[in-house]
């Protein structure tokens, strides 16, 4: 069971329609950029860089911005993603398990408190 299964049918439909608004090339470019940011965040986590580090906060903010393109910062979609990670702490989605998810979320919370 993946994170997709944690979305309601309505949320799945909303996300599908949003994805259909982009060309294949646009999606490919966004996925590449998102994966690069995620990779840097995971490396930061692995290296023990604290989530309040300026570089990590900037990366988390970039990731949040790219996620918002698809989910329009819908709190219910965010809750579904969080629930997936809480119920499957060792399972990875896009390279993220619960620990990394919490690390990124903590960094995101700092980004809302700073003007980075």
C-alpha positions in Angstrom: 0.0 0.0 0.0 1.5 3.3 -1.1 0.8 6.9 -0.2 -1.7 7.1 -3.2 -3.9 4.7 -1.3 -4.2 7.1 1.6 -5.9 9.7 -0.6 -9.7 9.7 -0.9 -11.1 9.0 -4.3 -11.9 12.7 -4.6 -8.3 13.7 -3.7 -7.0 11.2 -6.2 -9.2 12.7 -8.9 -8.2 16.2 -8.0 -4.5 15.2 -8.2 -4.9 13.4 -11.5 -6.7 16.4 -13.0 -3.9 18.7 -11.8 -1.2 16.4 -13.3 -3.0 16.3 -16.6 -2.6 20.1 -16.8 1.1 19.7 -17.5 2.9 18.4 -20.5 5.1 15.3 -20.3 8.2 17.5 -20.6 7.0 19.8 -17.8 6.3 16.9 -15.5 9.7 15.4 -16.3 11.4 18.7 -15.5 9.4 19.2 -12.2 10.1 15.6 -11.2 13.9 16.0 -11.9 14.0 19.3 -9.9 12.0 17.8 -7.0 14.2 14.7 -6.9 17.4 16.9 -6.8 16.0 18.9 -3.8 14.9 15.7 -2.1 18.3 14.1 -2.6 19.9 17.1 -1.0 17.5 17.0 1.9 18.1 13.3 2.5 21.9 13.9 2.3 21.5 16.7 4.9 19.5 14.3 7.1 22.1 11.5 6.7 24.9 13.9 7.5 23.2 15.0 10.7 22.7 18.6 9.5 20.0 20.1 11.8 16.7 21.0 10.2 17.1 24.6 11.3 20.2 25.0 9.1 19.7 27.8 6.6 20.5 25.6 3.6 18.1 22.8 4.8 15.4 25.4 5.4 15.8 26.8 1.9 15.6 23.3 0.4 12.5 22.4 2.4 10.9 25.6 1.2 11.7 24.8 -2.4 10.2 21.3 -1.9 7.1 22.8 -0.3 6.7 25.1 -3.3 6.9 22.3 -5.8 4.5 20.2 -3.8 2.0 23.1 -3.7 1.9 23.1 -7.5 0.1 19.8 -7.3 -1.8 19.9 -4.0 -2.5 23.6 -3.7 -1.4 23.2 0.0 -4.6 21.3 0.6 -4.4 20.4 4.3 -6.3 17.2 3.8 -3.8 15.9 1.2 -1.0 16.9 3.6 -2.7 14.9 6.4 -3.0 11.9 4.2 0.7 12.0 3.4 1.5 12.4 7.1 -0.8 9.5 8.0 1.0 7.3 5.5 4.3 8.0 7.0 3.1 7.6 10.6 1.4 4.2 9.8 4.4 3.0 7.7 7.5 4.5 9.4 10.0 2.4 7.6 8.3 2.4 4.2 9.7 5.0 1.7 7.7 7.1 -0.6 9.9 9.0 -3.1 12.9 8.1 -0.9 11.3 9.5 2.3 10.5 7.5 5.4 9.0 8.8 8.6 12.3 10.1 10.0 13.1 12.0 6.9 9.5 13.2 6.5 9.6 14.7 10.0 13.0 16.3 9.4 11.7 18.0 6.2 8.5 19.0 8.0 10.5 20.6 10.8 12.7 22.5 8.3 9.5 23.6 6.5 8.2 25.0 9.8 11.3 27.1 10.2 10.9 28.4 6.6 7.5 29.8 7.6 9.2 31.7 10.5 12.1 33.2 8.5 12.4 35.3 5.4 14.6 32.9 3.4 
